[in-house]
């Protein structure tokens, strides 16, 4: 059993017994066909880090149906016994016996980051030490001496061969909880469902017990050309624009900004913005809303739950698309860990050279684990949130092909509606989410929606939906001075916009001093689930087209197509919300859902939860 004293020592272990240049992570596995050697991953020694690749396409992304619950605590997730027809105890014992026979690397970490995290331990086979490097880079390096005497709040066990001997080649991550310990058994070597989202599950479990949330959100401090500062926290289902919230405007060669292109007429819509606001990222994906951070200010206080970020780089296709990030990857302060990136021994791993799947197409899930300190302008202190935006992928909507893609560029909503959108977290319009089920892919491909669930962190929660819904509702209502905004991406009516709507909303909110509005500047949206729309939107002296504020005014959309799309959204929301009407739901939550079910007005929602404007 090895306990590395430095990150460099752990990094050297990841290169294998001879130090590279290519190390195969392989296991002798007994199957129905007899004993065979299975290569789970290869680790290539590159100048700027480790390039980790998996022979199977399936192992290059997180399986969304890999979580199994082994205990008897409350949960809405599949229990191990119900899926496999037996208790977890025999497999758990076999796992611990197998680990006891292996050369192991043992690393401590703090689930939730170095400052606010909970002492934890990971046990990983030495030949898979790259997994341990990724884990401590995400959670922060710490030693047993620095932690002192402690009782682990969570333990992560990694046992790859069981994927073949017990689980038929599937990714499986088993959670075994007690009130004082959360054990995570990872039966695969892709870190997404365990070292990343598994730790997220631990934090959600702890937060549910203690009364706080780790939000699935990015956040950024926006500083206008006049030095006004606004902190925006952005949430949404996968593909909802969390990573993009911290990205700059994409400008054309002449410096103008393409906001969108009409899908019918092909007319481009461009604006000129001489100087855009400066961005300082605060969090990337796991946003800690710990109870110890909160004060009497009336705004939510957040901090990063991670020391490193698991950055997907599928949008980098060639040199020069994101110079600052590329520089950080190519010339890092310390060697990084790359996943699904082509690696040539002792050459530089390039973030735009993605591993090819068996189809010959680039893997859609290339990743880089990068220390947050390497991100340009990153902030490391807790921040008060001025605005919480929620992003929704919208399909094109036209008279000929009506759809639910009718959200205007910016909508202000009372906390009650903010809760409803987060309760459902709709996901749709060709979502790039990794590893969706076949049924979900079919629905989305044909213009439908599926729900990602409470706060969009529900896929990682081991608890119950209603408990999570109650906790989220109290958080939203208690932050009485935080403003809540909806913004679409991909389309606004007949305009293809990508993430430009999110970026122009960010710029507008910052220049409005954190989204401060007068009541007479807002008007109820035609669809009450969208709250209020703006009467006028001006950025740097330029008016955003009124048809972007109210898509029913677009000549290619019209009222009839808009109302048909509104009907789709209302029906979907009603079908998803009925499951929450249990005795355990907060009475305020029940009252809010009843407004949705009876097609209430925005004023009805605001009567329950006043809107800070």
C-alpha positions in Angstrom: 0.0 0.0 0.0 1.5 3.3 -1.1 0.8 6.7 0.3 2.4 9.3 -1.9 3.7 12.3 -0.1 3.7 14.6 -3.1 1.7 15.0 -6.3 4.9 14.4 -8.3 5.3 11.0 -6.6 1.7 10.1 -7.5 2.2 11.3 -11.1 5.2 9.1 -11.5 3.2 6.1 -10.3 0.6 6.9 -13.0 3.3 6.3 -15.7 3.6 2.6 -14.7 6.5 0.6 -13.3 8.9 1.6 -16.1 7.8 5.2 -16.3 6.2 5.1 -19.8 6.2 6.1 -22.5 3.0 4.1 -22.8 1.5 2.3 -19.8 -1.3 -0.2 -20.3 -3.8 -0.5 -17.4 -4.8 -4.1 -17.7 -6.2 -6.9 -15.6 -6.4 -10.6 -15.7 -10.2 -11.4 -15.6 -11.9 -14.7 -15.3 -15.0 -14.8 -17.6 -17.2 -17.6 -19.0 -14.6 -17.9 -21.7 -11.8 -18.5 -19.2 -9.0 -16.2 -18.1 -8.1 -13.3 -20.3 -6.2 -10.0 -20.1 -8.3 -6.9 -20.6 -6.8 -3.5 -21.2 -9.0 -0.9 -19.6 -7.0 2.2 -20.5 -3.6 3.3 -21.9 -1.6 6.2 -20.4 0.8 8.0 -22.7 3.6 10.1 -21.3 3.4 13.5 -23.0 5.5 16.7 -22.4 2.5 18.5 -20.8 0.8 15.6 -19.0 -0.8 12.2 -19.3 -3.0 11.3 -22.3 -5.5 8.7 -21.0 -7.4 6.7 -23.6 -9.9 3.8 -23.4 -10.1 1.1 -26.0 -13.9 1.0 -25.8 -16.0 3.9 -27.1 -18.5 3.1 -24.2 -15.9 3.9 -21.6 -15.1 7.4 -23.0 -18.2 8.9 -21.4 -20.4 8.6 -18.4 -23.2 6.1 -18.5 -26.2 8.0 -17.1 -27.7 4.8 -15.8 -24.7 3.7 -13.7 -25.8 4.7 -10.2 -27.0 2.0 -7.8 -28.0 2.4 -4.2 -26.9 -0.3 -1.8 -28.4 1.0 1.5 -31.9 1.3 2.9 -31.9 5.1 3.4 -34.5 7.1 1.5 -33.9 7.3 -2.3 -35.7 7.5 -5.6 -32.8 6.0 -7.5 -32.5 2.3 -8.5 -31.5 0.1 -5.6 -28.9 -2.6 -6.1 -31.1 -5.4 -5.0 -33.9 -4.4 -7.4 -31.6 -4.2 -10.4 -29.4 -7.3 -9.7 -31.8 -9.4 -7.7 -29.5 -9.8 -4.7 -28.0 -7.7 -1.9 -24.8 -5.8 -2.4 -23.1 -7.3 0.6 -21.5 -10.3 -1.2 -20.1 -8.1 -4.0 -18.9 -5.5 -1.5 -17.1 -8.2 0.4 -15.6 -9.6 -2.8 -14.5 -6.1 -3.8 -12.7 -5.5 -0.5 -11.1 -8.9 -0.7 -9.8 -8.1 -4.2 -8.5 -4.7 -3.2 -6.8 -6.4 -0.2 -4.8 -8.5 -2.7 -3.7 -5.6 -4.9 -0.9 -3.1 -4.7 -2.9 0.0 -3.8 -2.3 3.8 -3.8 -4.1 5.5 -1.0 -4.8 9.2 -1.4 -6.7 11.5 1.0 -8.8 14.3 -0.4 -11.4 16.8 0.8 -14.7 16.3 -0.9 -15.9 19.8 -1.8 -12.5 21.4 -2.2 -9.6 22.3 0.1 -11.4 25.1 2.1 -14.8 23.8 2.9 -14.4 20.1 2.0 -15.0 17.0 4.1 -12.0 14.6 4.8 -12.2 11.6 2.5 -10.0 8.7 1.2 -9.6 6.9 -2.1 -8.2 3.4 -2.6 -7.0 2.8 -6.2 -4.9 0.0 -7.8 -1.4 1.3 -8.3 -1.5 0.4 -12.0 -4.5 2.8 -12.3 -2.8 5.7 -10.5 -3.8 8.1 -13.3 -7.3 7.9 -11.8 -5.9 9.0 -8.4 -4.0 11.9 -10.1 -7.3 13.1 -11.7 -9.1 12.8 -8.4 -6.7 14.9 -6.4 -6.4 17.4 -9.2 -10.2 17.9 -9.1 -10.5 17.9 -5.3 -7.1 19.4 -4.3 -3.9 17.9 -3.1 -3.7 17.2 0.7 -1.7 14.8 2.8 -2.6 12.8 5.9 -0.2 14.9 7.9 -2.1 18.1 6.9 -5.4 16.5 7.7 -4.3 15.2 11.1 -6.5 12.7 12.9 -9.8 12.4 11.2 -12.7 10.1 10.5 -13.4 9.8 6.7 -16.8 11.3 5.6 -16.5 9.4 2.4 -14.4 6.6 0.9 -14.0 5.9 -2.8 -13.0 2.4 -3.8 -11.9 1.6 -7.4 -12.2 -2.0 -8.7 -12.2 -2.2 -12.5 -12.3 -6.0 -13.1 -15.8 -6.3 -11.6 -17.2 -4.5 -14.6 -16.5 -7.7 -16.5 -16.9 -10.4 -13.8 -20.1 -9.1 -12.2 -21.7 -6.4 -14.4 -21.5 -7.6 -17.9 -19.2 -4.8 -19.1 -21.4 -2.0 -17.9 -20.2 1.0 -15.9 -21.6 0.7 -12.4 -21.1 3.0 -9.4 -22.6 1.8 -6.1 -23.4 4.1 -3.3 -23.6 2.7 0.2 -24.6 5.4 2.7 -24.9 5.7 6.5 -25.6 8.9 8.4 -21.8 9.4 9.0 -20.1 7.7 6.0 -20.8 7.7 2.2 -19.0 4.9 0.4 -18.6 4.9 -3.4 -17.6 1.8 -5.2 -16.5 2.6 -8.7 -16.3 -0.4 -11.1 -14.9 1.5 -14.0 -11.9 3.8 -14.8 -13.6 6.7 -16.5 -13.6 9.3 -13.6 -16.8 11.1 -14.7 -19.3 9.0 -12.7 -17.1 8.6 -9.6 -14.1 10.9 -9.1 -16.2 13.8 -10.5 -20.0 13.1 -10.2 -19.5 10.6 -7.4 -18.0 13.2 -5.2 -20.9 15.5 -6.3 -23.2 12.8 -5.0 -21.4 12.8 -1.6 -21.8 16.5 -1.3 -25.5 16.4 -2.2 -26.0 13.7 0.4 -24.2 15.7 3.1 -26.0 18.9 2.1 -29.4 17.1 2.3 -28.6 16.1 5.9 -27.3 19.5 6.9 -29.6 21.8 4.9 -27.6 23.2 2.0 -27.0 22.6 -1.7 -24.1 22.1 -4.1 -25.6 23.6 -7.2 -24.9 22.3 -10.7 -23.9 25.7 -12.0 -21.1 27.9 -13.3 -20.6 31.5 -12.1 -18.7 34.5 -13.2 -18.0 38.1 -12.1 -18.8 40.5 -14.9 -17.0 43.9 -14.8 -18.4 46.4 -17.2 -16.3 49.0 -19.1 -17.4 51.4 -16.3 -16.1 49.1 -13.5 -19.6 48.0 -12.3 -19.4 44.4 -11.0 -22.1 41.8 -11.2 -21.9 38.1 -10.2 -24.0 35.8 -12.3 -24.7 32.2 -11.5 -25.9 30.1 -14.5 -27.8 26.8 -14.2 -29.6 24.5 -16.6 -29.8 21.0 -17.8 -26.8 19.5 -19.6 -26.2 21.6 -22.7 -27.8 24.6 -21.0 -24.8 26.8 -21.3 -23.0 26.5 -18.0 -19.5 26.4 -19.5 -20.4 29.1 -22.1 -21.4 31.6 -19.4 -17.7 32.0 -18.6 -16.7 32.4 -22.3 -16.2 35.6 -24.2 -18.4 36.8 -27.1 -17.5 35.1 -30.4 -16.6 37.9 -32.8 -16.4 37.9 -36.6 -13.2 38.9 -38.4 -14.4 42.5 -38.6 -15.1 42.6 -34.8 -18.8 42.6 -35.1 -20.9 40.0 -33.1 -23.3 37.7 -34.9 -26.3 37.3 -32.6 -28.2 35.0 -34.9 -29.3 33.9 -38.3 -32.9 33.5 -39.5 -33.4 29.9 -40.4 -36.0 30.8 -43.1 -34.5 33.8 -44.8 -30.8 33.1 -43.8 -30.6 36.8 -42.8 -27.8 37.4 -40.3 -28.4 39.6 -37.3 -25.2 41.4 -36.2 -24.4 44.1 -33.7 -21.3 46.2 -33.0 -20.1 46.2 -29.4 -16.9 48.3 -29.1 -16.0 47.0 -25.7 -17.5 44.1 -23.8 -17.3 43.4 -20.1 -14.4 41.6 -18.5 -15.1 38.1 -17.2 -13.6 36.5 -14.0 -14.8 32.9 -13.5 -15.8 31.9 -10.0 -17.1 28.3 -10.4 -17.3 25.9 -13.4 -19.7 23.1 -12.6 -20.0 22.3 -8.9 -21.0 25.4 -7.0 -20.9 25.2 -3.2 -23.7 27.0 -1.4 -22.6 25.8 2.1 -24.6 27.0 5.1 -21.4 28.4 6.7 -21.0 30.8 3.7 -24.4 32.5 4.0 -24.9 35.8 5.7 -27.7 38.4 6.2 -27.1 40.2 2.9 -30.1 38.6 1.2 -28.1 37.2 -1.7 -26.8 33.7 -2.1 -23.1 33.2 -1.3 -21.2 30.7 -3.3 -17.7 29.2 -3.5 -16.1 26.6 -5.8 -16.6 23.0 -4.7 -13.5 21.9 -6.7 -9.8 22.7 -6.9 -9.6 21.7 -10.5 -12.1 21.7 -13.4 -13.0 18.7 -15.7 -13.2 20.8 -18.8 -14.8 19.4 -22.0 -13.0 20.6 -25.0 -15.2 19.3 -27.8 -15.7 22.9 -29.0 -11.9 23.2 -29.7 -11.4 21.9 -33.2 -8.2 23.8 -34.2 -5.5 26.1 -33.0 -6.5 29.6 -31.9 -10.1 29.1 -30.9 -9.5 29.8 -27.2 -6.0 31.2 -26.9 -5.8 31.6 -23.1 -7.1 28.1 -22.4 -5.0 26.5 -25.1 -1.9 28.2 -23.6 -2.8 26.8 -20.2 -3.1 23.3 -21.6 0.1 23.4 -23.8 2.3 25.2 -21.2 0.8 24.2 -17.9 2.3 25.1 -14.5 2.3 21.3 -13.8 1.6 18.3 -16.1 -2.1 17.7 -16.6 -4.3 14.7 -17.2 -6.0 14.6 -20.6 -8.9 12.2 -21.4 -9.9 11.1 -24.9 -7.1 13.3 -26.4 -4.6 11.8 -28.9 -1.3 11.4 -27.2 2.1 10.8 -28.9 4.9 9.7 -26.5 7.0 12.7 -25.3 5.2 15.1 -27.7 2.8 17.8 -26.6 -0.8 16.7 -26.2 -3.0 19.2 -28.0 -6.6 19.9 -26.7 -8.1 20.0 -30.2 -6.7 16.6 -31.3 -9.6 14.4 -30.1 -9.4 10.6 -30.0 -11.5 9.0 -32.8 -14.3 6.7 -31.9 -14.8 3.4 -33.7 -17.1 5.3 -36.1 -14.1 7.4 -37.3 -15.6 10.5 -35.8 -14.0 12.5 -33.0 -15.0 11.4 -29.5 -17.6 14.0 -28.3 -16.3 13.9 -24.8 -12.6 15.0 -24.8 -11.6 16.4 -21.4 -8.8 18.1 -19.6 -8.4 18.2 -15.8 -6.9 21.6 -15.1 -6.1 23.4 -11.8 -8.5 26.3 -11.4 -5.5 28.6 -10.6 -4.4 28.1 -14.3 -7.7 29.7 -15.6 -7.2 33.3 -16.6 -8.7 35.8 -14.1 -10.3 33.1 -11.8 -11.6 34.2 -8.4 -10.9 32.2 -5.3 -12.9 33.9 -2.6 -16.7 33.4 -1.9 -18.9 35.7 -3.9 -22.5 37.1 -3.5 -24.8 36.2 -6.4 -26.6 39.1 -7.9 -28.4 37.2 -10.7 -29.2 33.5 -11.2 -29.8 32.8 -14.8 -31.2 29.5 -16.2 -30.4 28.3 -19.7 -32.7 26.2 -21.9 -32.0 24.7 -25.3 -34.7 25.7 -27.7 -35.4 24.3 -31.2 -36.3 26.6 -34.1 -40.0 27.6 -34.2 -41.7 28.7 -37.4 -45.2 28.9 -38.8 -44.6 25.8 -40.9 -42.9 23.9 -38.0 -44.2 25.1 -34.6 -42.2 24.0 -31.6 -41.6 25.0 -28.0 -38.7 27.3 -29.2 -40.5 30.5 -28.2 -38.5 31.8 -25.3 -37.4 35.4 -25.7 -33.8 36.5 -25.2 -34.3 37.5 -21.6 -37.1 36.8 -19.1 -37.4 37.9 -15.5 -39.2 35.5 -13.2 -40.3 35.5 -9.6 -38.6 32.8 -7.3 -41.7 30.6 -7.7 -41.2 30.2 -11.4 -37.4 30.0 -11.0 -38.1 27.0 -8.8 -40.4 25.4 -11.3 -37.9 25.6 -14.1 -35.2 24.2 -11.9 -37.5 21.4 -10.7 -37.9 20.2 -14.2 -34.7 21.3 -15.9 -35.9 20.6 -19.4 -33.4 19.2 -21.8 -33.9 19.2 -25.6 -32.9 20.3 -29.1 -30.1 18.0 -30.1 -28.5 18.1 -26.7 -24.8 17.2 -26.7 -25.1 15.5 -23.3 -22.9 12.5 -23.1 -24.4 9.1 -22.9 -28.2 9.8 -23.0 -30.4 6.8 -23.1 -31.8 5.6 -26.4 -35.3 6.6 -25.4 -34.2 10.1 -24.4 -32.2 10.5 -27.6 -35.3 9.6 -29.6 -37.5 12.1 -27.8 -35.0 14.9 -28.2 -34.2 14.1 -31.8 -37.9 14.5 -32.7 -38.3 17.9 -31.1 -39.4 16.8 -27.6 -38.2 17.5 -24.1 -37.0 15.3 -21.3 -36.5 16.4 -17.7 -33.1 16.3 -16.0 -34.8 16.9 -12.7 -34.3 19.0 -9.6 -31.7 21.7 -10.0 -30.2 19.8 -12.9 -28.1 18.1 -10.1 -30.7 15.3 -9.7 -28.8 12.8 -11.9 -26.1 12.8 -9.2 -28.3 12.8 -6.1 -28.7 9.6 -4.0 -31.8 11.0 -2.1 -35.4 11.7 -3.0 -36.8 14.2 -5.5 -39.2 15.8 -3.0 -36.5 16.3 -0.3 -34.3 18.0 -3.0 -37.2 20.1 -4.2 -37.9 21.4 -0.7 -34.3 22.3 -0.1 -34.1 24.1 -3.4 -37.3 26.0 -2.8 -36.1 27.3 0.6 -32.8 28.4 -1.0 -34.5 30.4 -3.7 -37.0 32.0 -1.4 -34.4 32.9 1.2 -32.2 34.7 -1.3 -34.6 37.6 -1.4 -32.2 40.0 -3.1 -31.1 37.7 -5.9 -32.7 38.2 -9.3 -33.9 35.3 -11.4 -33.7 35.2 -15.2 -34.4 32.7 -18.0 -32.5 32.8 -21.3 -32.6 30.5 -24.3 -29.8 29.1 -26.4 -29.7 27.5 -29.9 -32.8 29.3 -31.1 -35.1 32.2 -30.5 -38.2 31.6 -32.6 -36.9 31.5 -36.2 -33.4 32.6 -35.3 -30.5 30.2 -34.8 -28.5 31.9 -32.0 -26.1 29.4 -30.5 -25.1 30.9 -27.1 -25.3 34.5 -28.2 -28.5 35.1 -26.4 -26.9 34.0 -23.1 -23.9 36.3 -23.8 -26.0 39.4 -24.7 -28.1 38.7 -21.6 -25.0 38.6 -19.5 -23.8 41.9 -20.9 -27.2 43.5 -20.5 -27.6 42.4 -16.9 -24.2 43.6 -15.9 -24.7 47.0 -17.5 -28.1 47.2 -15.7 -26.2 47.0 -12.4 -27.0 43.4 -11.6 -30.3 43.4 -13.5 -32.0 46.2 -11.6 -35.2 47.1 -13.4 -38.2 49.4 -13.0 -41.6 47.8 -13.0 -42.7 49.8 -16.0 -39.8 48.2 -18.0 -41.3 44.8 -17.7 -44.5 43.3 -19.3 -46.0 39.8 -18.8 -44.8 37.3 -21.5 -47.5 35.8 -23.6 -46.7 32.4 -22.0 -46.9 32.9 -18.2 -44.3 30.2 -17.6 -41.8 32.7 -19.0 -42.6 35.4 -16.4 -41.9 38.9 -17.6 -40.3 40.1 -20.8 -38.6 43.4 -21.4 -40.4 46.3 -23.1 -37.1 47.4 -24.5 -33.5 46.1 -24.4 -30.6 48.4 -25.1 -26.9 47.4 -25.0 -24.2 50.0 -25.6 -26.8 52.3 -27.2 -28.2 49.6 -29.6 -31.7 48.3 -29.3 -32.1 44.6 -29.5 -34.8 43.7 -31.9 -38.3 43.7 -30.3 -39.0 40.4 -32.1 -36.2 38.8 -29.9 -38.0 40.0 -26.8 -41.4 38.6 -27.9 -40.9 35.9 -30.6 -44.6 35.8 -31.4 -43.9 39.2 -33.2 -41.5 37.5 -35.7 -43.0 37.3 -39.2 -41.9 33.7 -39.5 -43.5 32.7 -36.2 -46.7 34.5 -35.3 -49.2 34.1 -32.5 -50.6 30.8 -33.7 -47.3 29.0 -33.8 -46.2 30.6 -30.5 -49.3 29.5 -28.7 -48.9 25.9 -30.1 -45.4 25.9 -28.6 -46.6 27.3 -25.3 -49.1 24.4 -25.2 -46.2 22.0 -25.6 -44.3 23.5 -22.7 -47.4 23.7 -20.4 -48.4 20.1 -21.1 -44.8 18.9 -20.4 -44.5 20.9 -17.2 -47.8 19.6 -15.9 -46.9 16.0 -16.6 -43.6 16.3 -14.8 -44.8 18.2 -11.8 -47.6 15.9 -10.6 -45.0 13.5 -9.1 -44.0 16.1 -6.5 -47.5 16.4 -5.0 -46.9 14.2 -2.0 -47.4 14.8 1.7 -43.7 15.5 2.1 -43.7 18.5 -0.3 -43.4 22.0 1.3 -46.9 23.6 1.3 -45.5 26.6 -0.6 -44.2 24.2 -3.3 -47.7 22.6 -3.5 -49.3 26.0 -4.0 -46.8 26.9 -6.8 -47.4 23.6 -8.6 -51.2 24.1 -8.4 -50.8 27.4 -10.2 -49.0 25.7 -13.0 -51.7 23.0 -13.2 -54.4 25.6 -13.5 -52.5 27.8 -16.1 -52.1 30.7 -13.6 -50.7 34.1 -14.5 -47.3 35.5 -13.6 -49.0 37.7 -11.1 -50.2 34.5 -9.3 -46.6 33.3 -8.9 -45.4 36.7 -7.8 -48.2 36.8 -5.2 -46.6 33.8 -3.5 -43.0 34.8 -3.9 -42.3 38.5 -4.5 -39.8 39.3 -7.2 -36.8 41.5 -6.4 -36.4 44.0 -9.3 
